[in-house]
């Protein structure tokens, strides 16, 4: 490893790489100001100018000119605090962009060795250089140490923790960056939120670019430049730069208006929500926001027309397509099949449409290897809003895939639908799911029983739903859309399966601040505080489901009724059932029961259930 490092040093010096320009070099690109930002034009609020990138999909090489410009800027202001660390940070980012997948630790060491030699010429002019030199070279030497990868990463993280205890926060963060650690809500290079606005915006920019480069380097998809801008806008808003965030939203909207293919519908929906929040009701809504809303509505209307045509068209089951991948009638096929690949059809026969949502469609299927019946779910691939990093192995996967994998470890639940495997094809993620038969969703099942179920039958069904919800929480998963439409029931055995994790998230102990997909199941704290905790929100949803299937309708029909919380029970409902529903639907989230208290409630003791 040492020999390889020396050879790389010699090669990089021989080639006179521009990664480490000499002192006094004049960059051929515009340098960003390090002074107080004076953002009067919305383009100045974005990390990339619209003119810089003209392709609709951003690649690693498109990021490099911006990163190089930031590194050159650091060279021109080395006398300012934090510029040494920033210089190394930007060069590490360039290294990550230049390699496919993870880089070797020794390759990052080269950045520190060569970078330090370049910066050493200015050492006499800089204060505190001797103190900084120790950790620079210590980290570089550690990165060259021969040891197994897992131990190497742990050693680098441990060094970062040690540097943090010494007050060298930025140095610690460079260790974490080298080990591909996620920062969560922290800003790279900051122990606390900077008071200076310029420093704050620089920290936001570093953090956003690192997250983006990490997704490019380790992710399964290639995020869009507009998604980076939107991420930047959200960070600006979070840290108090609402004006700049709104300018950034305007930049995205105007770009998308000209080049529609540069943003997904999911991104447009989130962009509209953020823009509405930032704009408020102070003045008349700007034209660009109205146009953005109209653009999204037009596309949704077109999609609904296509879906309606599909519903009224008899589509025969599809077997293996011809070698050319051509299907006879594009009009008669669902939009998902435009990108289907041999990898999927070679292993599965795809049949009738089972159901569809706004961004997904589910088909019946049969696994050819053993004739097992499956469900084939096509989900529009939205890398920005639909990806997550797995907690155990740092894989970046679609959020529905990741959450379903988590609820299957270490032991799966008989009441949660099983993910068998998944594929990534152009434009779509294809999920192969188990398909219980005969089954229907709980809404349809209640309709067969004149809209509501007997209390005894409800007891067994809702108990299974509660077991499924608890299993998700125990596995660190927040489903966030438990409702009768997402509950399948076997019409012969009455066993349920919880489905559709597309709105879910990792379980955390801090509030969630995005609205749920199904408004009737929103908890009152969302309307009052615009935030909610996972477990109390889940208990609220269970209370709504219990009321709905035993009473035949949802307990509240508007947000006003949800906040008021007045419950009306029909005659004939047992007192214990009414008490359990009322407990789950307490207005105060802290007053709602936990899972253990629900399982021990008297209503479940009235009749022994076959559910263990």
Secondary structure, DSSP 4 states (H G I P E B T S, - for coil): -HHHHHHHHHHHHHTT-GGGPPTT---SSPPPP-S-----SGGGGSSS-TTT--SSS--HHHHHHHHHHHHHHHHHTTTSTTHHHHHHHHHHHHHHHHSSSPPPHHHHHHHHHHHHHHHGGGGGGSTTHHHHHHHHHHHHHHHT----HHHHHHHHHHHHHHHHHTT-HHHHHHHHHHTT---TTPPTT-SS--SSHHHHHHHHHHHHHHHHHHHHHH-SS---HHHHHHHHHHHHHHTT-HHHHHHHHHHHHHHHHH-GGGS-HHHHHHHHHHHHHHHTTSSPPPHHHHHHHHHHHHHHHHHHHHHHHHHTS--PPB-SPPTT---S-STTS-GGGGG--HHHHTTEEEEEEEEE-SSEEEEEEEETTTTEEEEEEEEE--TTTSEEE-TTT--EEEHHHHHHHHTTSSS--TTBPPEEEEEEETTEEEEEEE--SSEEEHHHHHHHTTT---HHHHHHHHHHHHHHHHHHHHTTEE----SGGGEEEETTT--EEE---TT-EE--SS-B-S--S-GGG--HHHHHHS-B-HHHHHHHHHHHHHHHHHHSS-S-SSHHHHHH----PPTT--HHHHHHHHHHT-SSGGGS--HHHHHTSHHHHSS--S--
